[in-house]
Amino acid sequence: MPPVLTQLNNLKVLQPPDIEWMAQTGTHKKVSAGTVLIQEGQHSDSIYFILDGTVAVFISQNNSEDDQEIARCSKGEILGEMSFIDDRLPSATVKTVEPSLVLALSKRQLQIKMERDPDFGARLYQELTAILSSRLRSLSKLLAQNKIVPGQALRKVLFLFAILNDNDIDWMVTRGKKQNAPAGTSLIQQDQPVEALYFLLQGNLAVIFSMMVEGKPVEKELARRASGEIVGEMSFVEAGNASASIKCAENSVVLAVPQQMLREKIQRDRGFATRFYRAISLVLIDRLREGLIQRGFGQKAYNQDQQLADDIEYEDEIPLDVLEPTLLAGTRFKWMMNRLQRN
């Protein structure tokens, strides 16, 4: 195995042949300190794997000409994956802090590889989804600590149902369990294992984060989830405990799909795995972008005070390849609701 491959050893899902293909297909670049790899609000043709060195991630702020550094990334980390998945303009600027070695992989070549090799596509989406989930956990903690007021939840099920096919949805309806959950019911408990992926059919859920403030436990409501939302996806993709608690804010109805059953389905059906992980990654990216906007960041790609232009995609828009099937996605969700109501 080429030495460069061992430098990507923090990737947990991709297999040695996957990494070898990326190493042989991508372009190895030695870049000096201060080099901009990705510019916020500007199109980028590649995703980057850091092989050596350190890069800083900056994001624009409202009412300020100075960008704020929000993270530093080092060997083995991936950059540019959000705009690759949802095909929107980058939400951050990535600049090298010191002389670095990166592997630039063309998004076009990567997409062709995924279409030709569904198993590779499934593994890559699973890898990226786990990375995004980890980043969303960090952002959620930051929002809670800074007492950011949550925004109105979007119908994330549209992302999922626009990508899954009818057979996928039929499988979830058949294997899932419809549950009536009275107000106050805890579906998910922070720092505890999560048993299922939940689709909220009716009602309202509260996302609650617990933390210690001056030695005392404090609960902070991060967000509300309305009909058409999904919860439990982060602990599923990371195979870890819940990052927040989910409680019913009112009498609710959910469809619970057991996580173990879902994992077995993913192992048996790689086409489903690719569609599922891509859909979940879009959900996570949308929440990441939404959280950054709530903090007043990421305005170079979208100025809320300007009129929307037809030839520009903005951060709160569903990408075109997902927007077009949303009518079908809404129909699928209504079909699921009607079928479950008959049970």
Secondary structure, DSSP 8 states (H G I E B T S, - for coil): --HHHHTTTT-SS--HHHHHHHHHHSEEEEE-TT-EEE-TTS---EEEEEEES-EEEEE-BTT-SS-EEEEEE-TT-EESHHHHHH----SSEEEESSSEEEEEEEHHHHHHHHHH-HHHHHHHHHHHHHHHHHHHHHHHHHHHHTT--------THHHHHHHS-HHHHHHHHHHSEEEEE-TT-EEE-TTS---EEEEEEESEEEEEEEEEETTEEEEEEEEEEETT-EESHHHHHHTS--SSEEEESSSEEEEEEEHHHHHHHHHH-HHHHHHHHHHHHHHHHHHHHHHHHHTTB--SS--TTS---TT---TTS--HHHHTTHHHHHHHHHHHHHHHHH-
